[in-house]
Amino acid sequence: MPITHIESIAKLRDHVGRDVAVSDWLEVSQERINQFAEATDDRQWIHVDAERAARESPFKETIAHGFLALSLLSELSKRAMSVGGVRMGINYGLNRVRFVRPVPAGSRIRGRFTLVALEEIKGGVQATWGVTVERDGGDKPCCVAEWLVRYYE
């Protein structure tokens, strides 16, 4: 997918209420899942033990942590779009998050970004993004979230 380039924060206003961008696919490998497990001390077997997951999990394979999928929003957005004139962007928070379907190890995911709202803040704007994380071949999204990002000029 080509990256959507928005030339400035002012031009971002033109996109409120619209689908803005879709990222290319990103593989969620078992290695990435293991690294996330180590970084967060969340080594639950459904994420890191392929043999046990094959035997005992309803998914029959290891799956990514929901928070791993969520943590990839920044990378997925970088693969989908850019906003010119931004000195600094920060994750400000989330209003809603749902982990709808699992992300099996080895799956590919992508992000679909809709600009829900934009409000002025000191030195910039706060964007509310509606994000849907889709899995290649999945029938429903893996994750849906309302993500707040602050862009400073």
N, C-alpha and C positions, 0 to 999 in steps of 0.2 A: 504494500500500500504506500502511496506517496504521502509524505509529511505535509500537513496543512500548515501553511505559514500565515500568521496573522501579523501584520506589519507593526502594530502598536497596541498599547493598552486601550487607547481611544477607539481603535478599530474592533477591539474585543467586544465593545458594546453592541456592535452590529450583529453579533452572533447569539445574543440572549434569546432563549426559547428555541434554539435550533440545534440539530445534530451538527457537531463541528468536525469530528475526526474519528477515524478507526485506525488502530495501530496494526502493524504487521504481527505475525505470530511469534510467540516466545515459548521455547520449550521449558517445561518444568521437570527437569531431570531428577533422578533419585539422588544424585550428588548434591544438587541444589537443596533438596529436601533435607538431606543429612546435615548439610552445613547450617541450614536454618535451625534444625533441631539442636545442634551444638551451640549455636549463638544464643538461643533462647532457653536452653535447658529443658526443652519439651521433647523428650525422646520416646514418647508413647509409641508402642509397637505398631499401631496402624500406620505410622509414618515411616518407620525405619527398619522393621523386621518383615522382609518380603515373604519368608517361609510361613511365619505365623499368620500374616495377613491373608495369604492364600488359603490357609486352613480355617481361620476363625472370623475373618472380617466379612461383613455382608458385601463388601466391594470386591473381595477376592484378590486384592492387590494393595500395595501401599498407596496412600493418598497424601497429597500436600496438606500442610496445616492451612486452615482458613486464613490465619493471620499472614502466612506467606503470600497467598494470593493477594491479600489486601496490601501488603508491603510492596508489591510489584506495581501498584498504581502509578507511582512516580516514573518508573522505567517505561511502562506502557504509554504514559502520556508523552514522554520524551520521544518515543518512537512514532507517535501519532501527530504531534503538533508542536509549533514553537510560537512564542509571542515576542515580537521585537520590542526593544526599548526597556526590557525588564532588567533591572540591576540585580534583583534578588527575588526569588520566589520561595515561599515557605508553606509547608503543610500546616494548616491551622486546626484541622480536626475533621470529624465526621459527624453527620447528623443521624444517618441511618446506615446500617450495614446488615446484609443477610447473606449467609453462605447457603445458596440454594441447592447446589450439586457439588459432589466431590471433584477434585482434580487428581486423577490417577497419575502416578509417576510416569514420566515420559510423554505426557500430554502436551499439547500446544494450546496456549491461551492468547487472547487478544483483548484489548480494551476498546469500548465504544463510548465516546464522550459527548454529552449534551450539556450545553451551558444553560443551567436552570435560572441563575440570577447573578447579578453583578452589582456590588454596592461600593460606594466611595469609602475609603479609609484614609487616615493621614498618610500621605506619601504614596498612595497607590489605590488598589482596588482589591476587594475580596470576591472571588468567583466561587459560586456553588456549582459544582459539576455533578451531573447525574452520570454515573459510570456503570456500565454493564461489562462484566468480564465473562467472555464466552470461551468455551472449549471447542476445539476443532472436532467436529463430528458429534457434538453434544446437542441434545434436544432442548435443553433449557440452560439459562446462564449458570455459571458457577457461583458468581458473587454479584450482588448489586449494592451500590453504595451512593450516598450523597456526600461528596468530598469537598471540603472547604480549602481553597488555596488562596494565599495572599501574594499579590504581585506588586513589587515596589519599583517605582521609576528611578 
